[in-house]
Amino acid sequence: MNKKLGVKILGTGSYFPDKVLTNTDLEQIVETSDEWISTRTGIKERRIAADGEFTSDLAYKASLEAIKSANIKPEEIDLVLVATITPDMFFPSTACFLQKKLGLNSVPAFDLSAACSGFVYGIATAKAFIESGLYKTVLLIGAEELSKITDWTDRNTCVLFGDGAGAMILSASQQDDNVLSTFLGADGSYADLLLMPGGGSVNPSTVETVNGKLHSIKMQGKEVFKTAIPKMAFAAQKALEFSGKNLDDIKLFIPHQANMRIIEAVAKKMGIPMEKVFVNIYKTGNISSATTITALDEAIKTGKLNKGDLVELIAFGGGFTWGATVLRV
Ligand SMILES: CC(C)(COP(=O)(O)OP(=O)(O)OC[C@H]1O[C@@H](n2cnc3c(N)ncnc32)[C@H](O)[C@@H]1OP(=O)(O)O)[C@@H](O)C(=O)NCCC(=O)NCCS
């Protein structure tokens, strides 16, 4: 009898645009201060894509790194999945634009929309495709240009977000099983708390939707903050339970990087010492679906994670959506 197919993580990569926007720069744009942003969020700076540099361009550069680190030929990829809420266009999918840039003609490609939980949702999706035997080698991306849907006159939101992309190659394996568990959740009754209301079938684009700034992020920060903490802790505990591991087995926890105070509160609630929690929010801001994968890539590159270590990614985002996954790197 054939052994159940496992999922091997072959490689990761990331890419950030060159332009750095600091808190001090933001002081020139809205009424804010480095002190307010730093103490309330933990963010010091974020990256901003150039004009003419699209989400699929960031995804492309992150993909090239992941393909190199996986030591595979691009032609081995048989599914392209892009988690994003800031696609190049409403359609075709950013995955299709990326597929063309990579020269992967005819390979299936689609986008996945789960806001800041997008990459964790993507891992569960890639795992299901691989375990079913439908596809063998998946290129999974989290890529965002939140700067393009930011209202730069709204100090409540414009200080929080940034741009970037991360990539992972996952492949079928008879020997390894690197995705130990996934847990996903969602509750659409919270949709109004974090959304971009314009441009879809509810508010098709008109002069009024543009003037009313409906094509940018609207958020009730305090409510998001309060719900994120218990949902992230719950997801993390569930994924841990499903993996059959305990807190001590995990070398590093990588929570979604939305607010330093949320990260600390989740760690406290779970009883995890901050030394085991990866933080890079100070230099990235919140990059939605790209946060957990770019953080994971950085943790691997900087030696915070070594081959064989267990890591847990924990996500939360608009929808609301949440999720967690235990991985062996
Ligand atoms: C947005 C967030 C940082 C605001 O922090 P907060 O402690 O809740 O701050 P408040 O909303 O209570 O605002 C406090 C004051 O600061 C002001 N303020 C808001 N943004 C400001 C800014 N950038 N600079 C200076 N002052 C600001 C507010 O206007 C308010 O002033 P007031 O008391 O005179 O009305 C916080 O709620 C948060 O991070 N929420 C979660 C957001 C998130 O993670 N979203 C993505 C999830 S995936």
The ligand as a Gaussian input file, in Angstrom:
#p B3LYP/6-31G(d) Opt

LIG

0 1
 C       -4.902000      51.483000      15.645000
 C       -4.335000      51.408000      17.045000
 C       -2.823000      51.455000      16.968000
 C       -4.809000      52.587000      17.843000
 O       -4.307000      52.492000      19.165000
 P       -5.244000      52.840000      20.404000
 O       -4.427000      52.714000      21.607000
 O       -6.466000      51.941000      20.280000
 O       -5.562000      54.342000      20.124000
 P       -6.988000      55.057000      20.065000
 O       -7.725000      54.592000      18.860000
 O       -7.610000      54.880000      21.407000
 O       -6.564000      56.533000      19.870000
 C       -6.026000      57.261000      20.901000
 C       -5.844000      58.672000      20.449000
 O       -4.762000      58.722000      19.525000
 C       -5.198000      59.391000      18.351000
 N       -4.477000      58.832000      17.223000
 C       -4.878000      57.850000      16.378000
 N       -3.920000      57.637000      15.465000
 C       -2.914000      58.500000      15.728000
 C       -1.675000      58.737000      15.143000
 N       -1.242000      58.058000      14.081000
 N       -0.895000      59.684000      15.694000
 C       -1.271000      60.371000      16.761000
 N       -2.457000      60.197000      17.357000
 C       -3.273000      59.255000      16.852000
 C       -6.664000      59.146000      18.279000
 O       -7.270000      60.141000      17.484000
 C       -7.071000      59.240000      19.721000
 O       -7.170000      60.599000      20.072000
 P       -8.359000      61.110000      21.028000
 O       -8.155000      60.358000      22.313000
 O       -8.116000      62.564000      21.113000
 O       -9.612000      60.712000      20.327000
 C       -4.777000      50.104000      17.740000
 O       -6.136000      50.166000      18.070000
 C       -4.525000      48.881000      16.914000
 O       -3.392000      48.535000      16.611000
 N       -5.568000      48.153000      16.568000
 C       -5.438000      46.945000      15.787000
 C       -5.151000      47.289000      14.370000
 C       -4.738000      46.113000      13.596000
 O       -3.959000      45.333000      14.052000
 N       -5.258000      45.972000      12.376000
 C       -4.924000      44.956000      11.488000
 C       -5.339000      43.624000      11.993000
 S       -4.894000      42.426000      10.886000

